[in-house]
Amino acid sequence: MPVALAPFRRLLPGVLLCAVLGLAAVGLQGVEVRLAGRAWLEALVIAILLGAAVRALWAPGAAWSAGIDFSAKVLLEVAVALLGATVSAASLATMGPAMIGGVAMVVVLSVAGGYGLVRLFGLPRRMALLVACGNSICGNSAIAAVAPVIGAEPDDVASAIAFTAVLGIGVVLAVPVVAALLHLSPVATGAFAGLTVYAVPQVLAATAPAGALAAQTGTLVKLVRVLALGPVCLALGLLAGRGGRRMDLRRLVPWFVAAFLVLAVARALGALPPPAVHAAGQMSGWLTVAAMAALGLGVDLKSLARAGPRVCAAAGLSLLLLAGLALGLLALLGWT
């Protein structure tokens, strides 16, 4: 039994640290509500900021890193999967053919435009593809999937991932601000987050201030964007002369994406009883807060310097291009 529990003991310190920071974030949100009458910063955002503040003062050692990584990845993936059980008919109704086609168009234009912008900064072709696909589809996951297809160098992959790890958190914090300034509806806020935020789980944090409908819409839009990774990898493989290379479907369609879709369909068919839906929503919320603290603990501002100013400038501009395309799609659909 002690041997069987060894992996759990290895994870415990980091998981407990993330849980404590998550509870602190929930407590601070309660203080906000008591003092100001509303939560200007949601617990999910506070958890990221708390984690980043701790990381700025103290870099967790090896004893903590396993649990932090587990919280940032596995707990967050479980939270996204459970969120599928909470998807309502109203959020499903937003994903009509026009929206699905619009998401595909935004991805294509963003990859092409981002690639062109990065090349203007004199960066190599493979680096340009990594940055463009990371910004346009799903951050580090897209970079990891595209890298072997195009034969990218390890240094290029490391630089692209280092930058998106930091910029991704910035996007999560910026989406609610942009939505408030533009007076976007909950559905439009969710769609904007789904079109711009790097990772599926981070959509929950970005849409938290706008409510459940925004989170559900954002997750659905983001999942359509993630599913574009398969065709993009296939196209790049064909262009690179690697069309016969076997693709890893588990990487292109992660388990939690499949689980989300299964639970969403089950909810739509009435196969999930209301208590199960409520429990799934509560558990998803708690796991996400802890995972956001873990993401904050993983923010290393020094990684921006390691990525280099040209990569930073190029990735930042391509991200602004993506945001502009996303707002253009919302305007075209009449959602702004």
Secondary structure, DSSP 8 states (H G I E B T S, - for coil): -HHHHHHHHHHHHHHHHHHHHHHHHHHHHHHHHHHHSS-SS-HHHHHHHHHHHHHHH----HHHHHHHHHIIIIIHHHHHHHHGGG--HHHHHT--HHHHHHHHHHHHHHHHHHHHHHHHTT--HHHHHHHHHIIIIITHHHHHHHHHHHT--HHHHHHHHHHHHHHHHHHHHHHHHHHHHTT--HHHHHHHHHHH-SSTTHHHHHHGGG-HHHHHHHHHHHHHHHHTHHHHHHHHHHHTT-TTS---HHHHS-HHHHHHHHHHHHHHTT-S-HHHHHHHHHHHHHHHHHHHHHHHHT--THHHHHH-HHHHHHHHHHHHHHHHHHHHHHHHTT--
